[in-house]
Amino acid sequence: MKYLIIGNSIAGVSAAKIIRRHDKSGSITIITKEAYPFYSKCLLPYYLRNEVGFDETILADENFYKENNICLVKGRTVTNVLSDKSKVALDNNEEVVYDKLLIATGASPIQIGNGPNIFSLRSFEDVERIKEAATKYKKAVVVGAGPMGMKVAYGLKGLGCDVTVLEAGKQVFTRILSKRAAFVLTKHLMNKGIEIKTNSRFISYDGKHVKIDGASHIEADFVVMAIGVKPNVDFLKESGIKTDTGVIVDSHMRTNIDNIYASGDAAEALDPVAKKYTINATWPSAVLEGETAGFNMAGIETQIKGNVSYNSIQFFGLSFVSAGLLESDDLQIDEEIIDEDIPKNLFKRLVFLDNKLVGFEFLGDVQNAGIYLDILKEQKDITQFKNRLSYLDFDYGKVLKFAGTEERFFI
């Protein structure tokens, strides 16, 4: 069996591990456009800030590929998938055949504006370019107040830059925090010296000033774009593989072509909570999707379970986690329960639909978030103890989970 994986980040590597565990003799080839072995893109902002070193970002060195008999092809890009012939074309005109293919190509930053001092952060090379700019200049503008934008702002602040974050929307972390939680986090970040301007749409950068919608200008020595990412699926246009925003997959992470799978930031799967196809562009989802694809590619029929959106981030000592459905125009939220102690930066919000936990967000105390994540994934009726879950001082030791003919939660 010839397994081919396009992409060498967490989704692709997770799949390769599962395949090798269950197929000791099949050949596994991973093709990546990068020059490095597997590293954590999540750690790049902390590498930028010098909180972690280069070696700490490397999650699998060359020995990993050797020990698992995986052929890693670095510095090559797949330009086309010839699905009818079960082979791919590379940018050097070579072709690679496969029996089963995984598309784990990830995503690339959405870039608006070009210039010598406009950057994005997605690779080691990006980090080095931004670090070089930060040593020469002090005034930085970050465009976008989502997870990556705020992590970049955090990193630049650690390098001694004066940082202003521009967000076109009404709040930071629009998709993963409610307005109340965003307010608490914004206050914390601004107290640490990061300037945040919401309702401020980037228009242009002339090398000295950023122009904002409404004719305002902000002085800036360099700009980092972090307005989102776009799945790397353009090379599939003539492949016959069904795509929308990303590659459409079923619960086995299989595409519309039987021997082709997709996972990670390039895959668009059904979210069990939101009840719609979406890209859960988070590390935990990429692991789960990659492993599920790996099982099925190795011939072990497996359906993905619990693939919900989940984010966990820390800034200047304040942690927050959020998961599931928090704000939605598509689904009517039945109830929300909030408990908070804002002076202490403590906030807890639970969201319910049909007496099921469909979303939660915690700021400050996040140590028991895993319990809530399990309950969220289970999607079971929790009427009997729903109200008690919101207490900041809730005794989690009283939540017991029993497996039997019917799983139940008991208080």
Secondary structure by P-SEA (a helix, b strand, c coil): cbbbbccccaaaaaaaaaaaaccccbbbbbbbccccccccccaaaaaaaccccccccccccaaaaaaacccccccccccccccccccccccccbbbbbcbbbccbbbbcccccccccccccccaaaaaaaaaaaaaccbbbbccccaaaaaaaaaaaaaccbbbbbbcccccccccccaaaaaaaaaaaaaacbbbbcccccccccccccccccbbbbbbcbbbbcccccccccccccccccccccbbbcccccccccccccccccbbbbcccccbbbbcccaaaaaaaaaaaaaaaacbbbbbccccbbbbbccccbbbbbbcccccccccccbbbbbbbccccbbbbbbbcccccccccccccccaaaaaaaaaaacccccccccccccccccccccccccccbbbbcc
